[in-house]
Amino acid sequence: MSYLDKKYGLSGKTAIITGGGGTLCSAIAEGFVCAGANVILWDIRPEAMKEKAEVIAKACGDKSKIAYVEVNLMEEDSIAKALKESVKKFGSVEIFINGAGGNRGKGPLVDVKAEDYEFVLKLNLLAGCVLPAKHIAKYWIDNKIKGNLINVASMAGFNPLSGVWAYSAAKAGVMNQTMAYAKELAPYGIRVNAIAPGFFIADQNRKLLLNDDGSPTQRGKDVLERTPMGGFGLPEQLTGSTIFLASDAADFVTGVTLPIDGGYLCNNI
Ligand SMILES: NC(=O)c1ccc[n+]([C@@H]2O[C@H](COP(=O)([O-])OP(=O)(O)OC[C@H]3O[C@@H](n4cnc5c(N)ncnc54)[C@H](O)[C@@H]3O)[C@@H](O)[C@H]2O)c1
């Protein structure tokens, strides 16, 4: 095995990736399979996962390394069942990516609807981070596995985005929990980190950032103006940094949130 394969490769490891039927997490899944990992997509949409799994198998030339399990991350029973089923597939799980999430609506503070706020908070913080972390951490501790948890935060976690109140609060919470879990789980050899993507065109934000003709909306233009490296991110641009965090090359890295944002955060006047 080459030096780079040994340090950065994921051979012999199995990863669960939630939100695996979606745009960004299926791209990360493709990178993981091509880097040697077995990957189990988790999502509430089985058809989307089936489609993504076929694309990944084709891109990496190996359909034995990709599987999927339907789950509703809002429900703990469903998470427990999905974890049991997933462990059976490849024998064990060493990496877990908390990628499910999304937003609902955008508007002024005075129009916030408690029901929508609660849904988005629950989706991104409880379902997208806390509950799966609880179940995978217990599995790792019970089985003495030095696991590796990666949460998916957002620019909105560093600096709230206007009009998306619950999403910003939830992603700030994800960053907070990343540090807290890292401290709590370090004695078991479990690492916990996060990635914070900048602006990537996906189903959940396409209408917010692009007009029907593909040109940027005013909000899209604002983002582009604040992104020193220019352009929106491409899903495959998340892959290398996420593989790094998951690999043995990062075996002394825990509790960090890594921005992958084309410099959006370091913009100034
Ligand atoms: N697209 C971006 O620019 C961007 C930027 C920063 C962070 N993010 C984060 O990246 C992650 C992936 O986002 P994306 O843009 O690929 O969105 P996406 O909508 O394509 O993917 C999200 C996936 O989560 C799944 N999901 C929703 N509710 C679920 C539930 N209850 N149980 C199981 N699965 C559920 C959806 O079915 C979907 O496939 C999210 O956490 C998002 O907040 C995205």
The ligand as a Gaussian input file, in Angstrom:
#p B3LYP/6-31G(d) Opt

LIG

0 1
 N      -26.338000      23.086000      -0.404000
 C      -25.633000      23.951000       0.303000
 O      -25.190000      25.001000      -0.176000
 C      -25.340000      23.672000       1.748000
 C      -24.524000      24.590000       2.430000
 C      -24.208000      24.352000       3.753000
 C      -24.665000      23.225000       4.385000
 N      -25.478000      22.350000       3.706000
 C      -25.928000      21.153000       4.449000
 O      -25.477000      20.007000       3.751000
 C      -26.376000      18.922000       4.005000
 C      -26.851000      18.313000       2.665000
 O      -27.547000      19.326000       1.986000
 P      -27.936000      19.279000       0.430000
 O      -27.783000      20.645000      -0.064000
 O      -27.247000      18.171000      -0.266000
 O      -29.499000      19.022000       0.541000
 P      -30.436000      17.877000      -0.042000
 O      -31.824000      18.355000       0.213000
 O      -30.037000      17.529000      -1.422000
 O      -30.128000      16.629000       0.934000
 C      -30.679000      16.490000       2.213000
 C      -31.193000      15.065000       2.350000
 O      -31.685000      14.869000       3.687000
 C      -32.776000      13.946000       3.583000
 N      -33.677000      14.021000       4.744000
 C      -34.507000      15.037000       5.068000
 N      -35.233000      14.700000       6.151000
 C      -34.837000      13.466000       6.527000
 C      -35.235000      12.599000       7.572000
 N      -36.178000      12.933000       8.466000
 N      -34.638000      11.390000       7.670000
 C      -33.705000      11.017000       6.753000
 N      -33.289000      11.804000       5.751000
 C      -33.849000      13.027000       5.630000
 C      -33.493000      14.394000       2.317000
 O      -34.357000      13.383000       1.820000
 C      -32.337000      14.749000       1.403000
 O      -31.992000      13.674000       0.535000
 C      -27.513000      19.505000       4.853000
 O      -27.227000      19.274000       6.214000
 C      -27.430000      20.989000       4.549000
 O      -27.970000      21.767000       5.580000
 C      -25.824000      22.554000       2.407000

